[in-house]
Amino acid sequence: FVGTVVLKMALLVSVAVLATTFISEQQVCNVGSVCNAKFAENQLGCCPYENAVCCPNKQTCCPQGSVCHDSGPYNTTCVPTNGGTNTTGLSVCKSGASGNFSSTLKNILIIGDSVSIGYTPNVAQHMADVATVLHSPEDTRDGGAEETAYGMQCLDYFLRQPQNGEMVKPDIIMFNWGLHDGPLGNTTIPGQNGSPSVYAEQLENITVSLKAKQPQAKFLFALTSPYMCSAQNDGCVENLNNQAKAIMDAHNIPTINLHDAIVGKCGPPPQPTCFGIHNCFCPHCPNAGPNKGYDFLAQNVIVPGLKSLF
């Protein structure tokens, strides 16, 4: 482990359960081990393995008794020291939201991709008088909740505060997966990108798990925003959105359509500009200004959708 954060290990024993919780100054993992997560806001996260080996790339982890063989920033082969079978390193789960929810306003948790990281501040601003809005995972410069395989692996961590490991209990959870499940390319990279062939099954798994872990919450699913500079990539977005809509309908979870709202404003892909900005929503659109880009989605699509659940 590299850095100034000192890991403290506490062994918790009860009648029925023997669990090891690793505690650092900024991260608690109720299951597994604290490791570096270089794109998390606190630079830390949770590896599902107990007594994990945290890899030098500060992105992946391996089982105890393995050696990390990193190949690039995201891929690791775990080689057992006893000569067993090699395994693929897991991407460390980025930490959940560390902010505090309100005792007087509605509390909203947004779980989603890098586009959701972009629009969450706008949503929070426009709902400041009625709700506290937080994003999970707490990641400001990578792909957020990434692909559905990462979502399945990390969902429980996304729903816990990093500083104490306690499960958050928001009134509303808005969630999204899709951008990292094919539109960015079909190569599977753990913690970055997945295949569209497993999207529906894994999104179903996430949805069932969310409902079980958060019975007090109302849910809203955000259909993925468009890929404006490529008709081919956007076709994948639309295909995944159709699958997601069918899953949400089966679970009686309402959806909002980020894709169609942007396409209706800027025209069908491919478009070199959107809101007068080159490569806007290809797939991101930061710093577009009031009622453009992320702020357009917040004001016209997301906030009305969330308020409909009040």
Buried (B, 14 or more C-beta within 10 A) or exposed (E): EEEEBEBEEEEEEEEEEEEBBBBBEBBBBBBBBBBBBBBBBBBBBBBBBBEBBBBEBBBBBBBEEBEBBBEEBBBBBBBBEEEEEEBEBBBBBBBBBBBEBEEEBBBBBBBBBBBBBBBBBBBBEBBEEBBBBBBBBBBBEBBBBBBBBBBBBBBBBBBBBBBEBEEBBBBBBBBBBBBBBBBBEEEBBBBBBBBBEBBBEBBBBBBEBBBEBBEEBBBBBBBBBBBBBBEEBBBBBBBBBEBBBEBBEEEEBEBBBBBBBBBEBBEEBBBEBBBEBEBBBBBBBEEBEEEBBBBBBBBEBBBEBBBEBE
